[in-house]
Each structure stands twice: as C-alpha cells, then as structure tokens.
Amino acid sequence: MIKAEHITKSFGSVQVLKGVSLEVAPAEVVCITGASGAGKTTFLQVLGTLTRPDSGQVWIGDTPVCELKKDNLADFRNKHIGFVFQFHHLLPEFTALENVCIPGFIAGDPAGEVRKRAVELLEFLGLGHRTDHKPSELSGGEQQRVAVARALVNHPKVLLADEPSGNLDSHNKEELHKLFFRLRDTYGQTIIMVTHDQSLAGMSDRSLTMRDGLFLP
C-alpha cells in the first residue's frame, strides 16, 4: 500500500532524512519510534505528501505521489490519506459532527452522504451522543476521537498519526491505542504511527526505530 524509496530531505545545511526506504502492506499497522530529532515526523510528512522530499519517490497504491502537481496532490491527499496529530486541531466554533464533515465537504461529496458517514463514524467511536457538542464541551479523549473520525470520513487508504496519544492521560491513551486496531480490523486502513510510547509500539504489527535520519537495521 505504501512504498518509499531512498527518501532524502534537508532543511538548510541539516540533512534530516538520509535515504530512507520503507514498504508497508495493506492493513498493516507500523509504528516508528526514536529520539526527538531523528527524522520521524519529517518522514511521516513526506509519506503524507505534506512535505516534498529532495530526492526519492513515494507510492501510495499505484500512484507515485511525488510526481503529482500541486492541485492534484491536494485532491489526492484529501481523498486517500487521513491524518491524526498530537493536537486535535478541531475548529472551536463547529460541532463535533461539523468538524468531522469538513474533509468530505472539501472533497465535494454530497452533503447528506458526508453527514451520514460522519454520524456512523462518531457512533462507531462511541460519540453518537456528542455530535452536537463543540470541542470545548468534550474531554481530551473525546476531542481526539473526533479528530480520528475526521481523518476517516473520506475512507482514506492510509491513516498517518503523529504522537496521537501524546496529550492523553493513561486511560484515554490505552483506549485510543486499542481504537487504531479496531479501525484497521473494521475498515482495513493501513496505519503508520510515530510515537514515543513503547506500549503502542509493542501492539503494532511492526515497530521500526529511526536514528539520525535512517532506520536501524
């Protein structure tokens, strides 16, 4: 589902990624660990088409995403890649349901269909009774689950998560970790997560450690 070959990326004189390669199978859950500054988040951003590499290529399915033009790339990203970050980035003036719907509306899907998908996801995530609540009325764990639903509303092939449980307490952290595997089993997403949490890494199908811009053998 995902293939990255010889990815390099520098910021100024600092080379952050030094020829990273990775293949991830459909419906596989992979965790990337490593110290801060190892290049994990930069690599995730390259996989998610948020950052262009200096060299190398990324395929998602059969699409060489580094070759897509800017507008086509944004459209591809919205339809095929879901993102979950450490901070939920929900829009405070919108309800949970409205926040989840936003990527579907951007994609131009019929409003009724988007709302139906959003409601189904929120119910699956145990938030069916919170659809009309704004972020300030939700707990931290609930806000992060809304962010997960938003990432999934367009049924992306790939879900990328950067420290998704970093701001949660131990109970909500454990629940979110279990949720990712339920999502994989239910919807078949391929999931790559960057984390410092060794318990999450231990649950994954495969755990990789990055150091100084490369994966350790």
C-alpha positions in Angstrom: 0.0 0.0 0.0 2.9 2.4 0.8 6.4 2.3 -0.7 9.1 4.9 -0.1 12.4 4.6 -1.8 15.6 6.4 -0.9 13.9 9.5 0.7 16.3 12.4 1.5 15.3 15.7 3.0 17.4 18.7 4.2 16.5 21.9 5.9 19.2 24.4 5.2 22.5 22.6 5.9 20.9 20.0 8.1 20.1 16.7 6.4 17.2 15.2 8.3 16.5 12.2 6.1 19.4 10.3 4.6 18.0 7.8 2.1 15.1 6.2 4.0 13.2 3.3 2.4 10.0 1.6 3.6 7.3 -0.8 2.4 4.0 -1.2 4.2 1.5 -3.8 3.3 -2.3 -3.2 3.1 -4.0 -3.1 6.5 -0.6 -3.3 8.3 0.0 -1.2 11.4 3.5 0.1 11.7 5.0 2.2 14.5 8.1 4.4 14.1 10.0 5.2 17.2 13.2 7.1 18.0 14.5 10.1 19.9 13.4 13.6 19.1 15.2 15.0 16.1 15.7 11.5 14.5 13.6 12.5 11.5 10.3 10.6 12.3 7.9 13.5 11.8 9.6 14.7 8.7 9.4 11.2 7.2 5.7 11.0 8.1 5.1 14.3 6.4 6.8 13.1 3.3 4.7 10.0 3.3 1.6 12.1 3.7 2.6 14.5 0.9 2.8 17.4 3.2 6.5 17.8 2.5 8.2 17.1 -0.8 11.5 15.1 -0.5 14.7 16.4 -2.0 15.1 13.0 -3.7 13.4 9.6 -3.8 9.9 8.6 -4.5 6.7 7.6 -2.6 4.0 5.4 -3.9 0.6 5.1 -2.3 -1.1 2.2 -4.0 0.0 2.6 -7.6 0.3 6.4 -7.5 3.8 8.0 -7.5 2.7 10.9 -5.3 5.9 13.0 -5.7 5.1 13.4 -9.4 1.6 14.9 -8.8 1.1 18.6 -9.5 0.1 20.8 -6.6 -3.7 20.8 -7.1 -3.8 17.1 -8.0 -1.7 16.4 -4.9 -4.1 18.3 -2.6 -7.0 16.4 -4.0 -5.2 13.0 -3.7 -4.2 13.8 -0.1 -7.8 14.7 0.9 -9.3 11.6 -0.6 -6.7 8.9 0.2 -4.7 10.0 3.3 -6.1 10.7 6.8 -4.0 12.5 9.4 -4.2 12.4 13.2 -1.8 14.7 15.1 -0.9 15.1 18.8 -3.0 18.2 19.0 -6.5 17.6 17.6 -6.8 20.9 15.7 -10.6 20.9 15.8 -12.3 24.2 14.8 -13.8 25.5 18.1 -16.8 27.2 16.5 -18.1 24.0 14.9 -19.7 21.0 16.5 -18.1 17.5 16.5 -20.3 16.5 13.6 -19.4 19.6 11.6 -15.7 19.1 12.3 -15.8 15.5 11.0 -17.7 16.6 7.9 -15.1 19.2 6.7 -12.9 16.9 4.6 -15.9 15.4 2.9 -17.2 18.8 2.0 -13.8 19.8 0.7 -13.8 16.7 -1.5 -17.1 17.9 -3.0 -19.2 14.9 -1.9 -22.9 15.3 -1.4 -23.6 16.9 2.0 -26.2 14.2 3.0 -23.8 11.4 2.2 -20.9 13.1 4.2 -23.1 13.7 7.2 -24.2 10.1 7.1 -20.6 8.8 7.1 -19.7 11.3 9.8 -22.5 10.1 12.1 -21.6 6.5 11.5 -18.0 7.1 12.4 -18.9 9.1 15.6 -21.2 6.3 16.6 -18.5 3.7 16.0 -16.1 5.7 18.1 -18.7 6.0 21.0 -19.5 9.6 20.3 -23.0 9.3 18.9 -24.4 11.3 21.8 -21.8 14.1 21.4 -22.4 15.0 17.7 -23.8 18.5 18.6 -21.2 19.3 21.2 -18.4 21.8 20.4 -14.8 20.9 21.2 -14.8 23.0 24.5 -17.6 20.7 25.7 -15.7 17.5 25.1 -12.9 15.8 27.1 -9.4 15.4 25.7 -10.0 11.8 24.8 -13.3 12.7 23.1 -11.7 15.5 21.1 -9.0 13.2 19.8 -11.6 10.6 18.8 -13.4 13.4 16.8 -10.1 14.1 15.1 -9.8 10.4 14.3 -13.3 10.4 12.8 -12.4 13.5 10.7 -9.4 11.7 9.4 -11.5 8.7 8.3 -14.6 10.4 6.9 -13.3 10.1 3.3 -12.5 6.5 3.8 -8.7 7.0 3.1 -6.5 4.1 2.2 -3.8 5.3 4.6 -4.0 6.7 8.1 -0.9 8.6 9.4 -0.7 9.5 13.1 2.0 11.7 14.7 2.1 11.1 18.5 -1.7 10.6 18.5 -1.9 9.9 22.3 0.8 12.3 23.4 -1.6 14.6 25.2 -3.8 12.0 26.8 -4.0 10.5 30.2 -3.2 6.8 30.7 -6.8 5.6 30.4 -7.6 7.6 27.3 -4.2 6.7 25.8 -4.9 3.0 26.2 -8.4 3.4 24.7 -7.1 5.3 21.7 -4.4 2.7 21.1 -7.0 -0.1 21.0 -9.1 2.1 18.7 -6.5 2.1 16.0 -6.5 -1.6 15.8 -10.3 -1.8 15.8 -10.3 0.7 12.9 -7.8 -1.5 11.0 -9.9 -4.6 11.5 -13.2 -2.8 10.6 -12.2 -0.5 7.8 -8.9 -2.1 6.5 -6.8 1.1 6.8 -3.0 0.9 6.5 -1.7 2.8 9.5 1.7 4.4 10.2 2.2 6.0 13.6 5.1 8.0 15.0 5.3 7.5 18.8 7.4 7.6 21.9 5.0 5.2 23.5 6.6 1.8 23.8 3.3 0.1 24.7 1.7 1.3 21.4 4.8 0.2 19.5 4.6 -3.2 21.1 1.0 -3.6 19.9 1.8 -2.9 16.3 2.4 -5.4 13.5 5.9 -3.9 13.1 7.9 -1.4 15.0 10.8 0.5 13.4 13.4 2.7 15.1 14.8 5.8 13.4 18.1 7.3 14.3 19.9 10.2 12.6 17.6 10.1 9.5 17.8 6.3 8.9 16.0 3.2 10.2 18.1 1.0 12.4 18.7 -2.5 10.9 
